């Protein structure tokens, strides 16, 4: 059987800190009958010699859509996932339109006045990830300072329970692992920012929310972050397209690179149904 040729797409700025995981994905591909080559988003995709499949971890939907719509080749995650989840306001609107719970969120674009909202608020870049640029705005003075310096568009959100979130890792539509992240020192709970993390078994409500997400936005390998509403229950904080795996390697005996590649190989061969 011919070895399938794949591209592993990354943004150049993300390659250095993901070098180990990139190597792991490539090593795991060979035993599964796949060949995986690193490709930067700026390299583009050749229509004259297209790959058989693409793993897009570069958060660029144009690559995915060109491969899917023009070349007719599968991309993991899909172009729809990458386009929606890497725009936090679009994610909020998409989930709200489907009746899923999210925090109140407002987009502040260039030239627009600040909305009149009750404080405190949480501000974040519209295209951020990993907790980068997320800022607590305790009062109007903090809001005005942030608005004067922040790149627009940015988001304002009603705060949920601080220092707490539940990361659900999704592999081919199923919950692969669940990690509760907490912090007593920061309103953000991100592991990369020094928060605490523990593997847990998600409850029925969390699993039901994940199932509802999968029904409207099939995820190949991603993270769904749940927050706690002050009045109780979960809201969906965000969906991480190119989800990081450092917590899984640190806290579990799972091998995400191996399991992701095996899943991709199974889907490509027809042994596994995609997005079951």
Secondary structure, DSSP 8 states (H G I E B T S, - for coil): ---EEEEEEE-HHHHGGGHHHHHHHHHHHHHTTEEEEEEEGGG---SSS--SEEEE-S--HHHHHIIIIII--EEES-HHHHHHHTSHHHHHHHHHHTT--B--EEEE-TT-------S-EEEEETT--TTTT-EEE-SHHHHHHHHHHS-SSEEEEE--STTEEEEEEEETTEEEEEEEEE-SS-S---GGGT-EEEE----HHHHHHHHHHHHHS--SEEEEEEEE-TTSSEEEEEEETT---HHHHHH-S--HHHHHHHHHHHHHHTSS-TT-
